[in-house]
Amino acid sequence: MSNLENLLKDKTVEDFTREQLEQMANDHGVSFKETNKDETIFKKLVASFSEENNDVELVKVKFLLSPSGKFLLPYSVGEEVELPEPLATELIEAKYAEKV
């Protein structure tokens, strides 16, 4: 069972504040838009379990631009992190990061 799955086990969207949902999404590489409702973010977090269980490949990237505004990710320029392949590809294509 993943760390995220443990956090959300037997919980509902009402058990979390908007800030907590956004932080969990950012910490686990689950993308969302600022306009998403809390329930939508919660559903995306829950859906990520199946992705984790399907062994989604992680890709190490180095940030060239701050992703905090456009992608709502809590990383800084120059920081190197491992992210799920779909998110890493999106960041690389947008020229916000490069593969390490």
N, C-alpha and C positions, 0 to 999 in steps of 0.2 A: 504494500500500500504506500502510495507516495505521500510526501509531506503535505502537499496541497489537499489531497484526498482526506488525510487525517484532520486537517483544519476544517473542512466542510462537511465531514461525516455527521449525519443526522441534524444538519442545520438547514435553515431557510434563509432567504434573502433578508427577511426582517431581523435576523440575528446580527446583522452587520451594518455599520454606518457606511455611507458613500465613500468616505476616506479609506476605510478598511478594505472595501472591495477594490478600489483603485490601486491600493498598495499591493494587495495580493496579486492582482492582474499584472502589475509592473514587475513584481518579484518573480513571477513565473512565466513571463514572456507572453502573456495573453493580451492581444491587442484589442483596443476598444476606442470609441470616439467619445469626446466629452459630452456629446448629446445623447449617448446611450443611457437608457434607464437603468437603475440599479439591478432590476430583474434580468436585463439583457447581459450585463456584466457577470452576474452570478451564473447564468446559464452557460456563458462562454467558459467560465472557470470550471464548471462541472464537466462540460464537454471536453475540456483539455485532458481529463483522466484517460479517455479512450485513446487520445493521441499519445499520451505518456506510455500507456500500456502497449501501444503499437510500436514502441521503440523509435520514436521520432529522433532523427539524427540531430545532434547538437553541433553547431558550427561556431568556432571561435572567431570573433570579429574585433576590430579596433575601431573606435569611433573617430571619425574625421570631423563631424559636426555634432553639436548637441542634439540628441533626439527627444529632449524633454518637451518641446513645444509641439512638433508635428506628430510624434509617435507616442507621446506621453510615457516615455521611459526614463527612469531615474539615473541616467548615466552621463558621464562628462566626456569631453573631447580628450582623446588619448587613452581612455579606459579600454581595457581588453576584457571581454566577457564571452561566455558560451551561451548561445541562444538557440531556440528551435530553428531548424533549417528554413521553414517558410518565412519566419520573421527576419532571419539573417539575410536571406535572399532579397527580401523587400528593402531592407536597409542598404544593402550593397547596390541594388539597382537605382535607388534614390540618391546614391553617392554620399550617404551619411556614415557609411562604414566601409571597411575593407576586410577581406578575409585574412586571417593570420595563419 
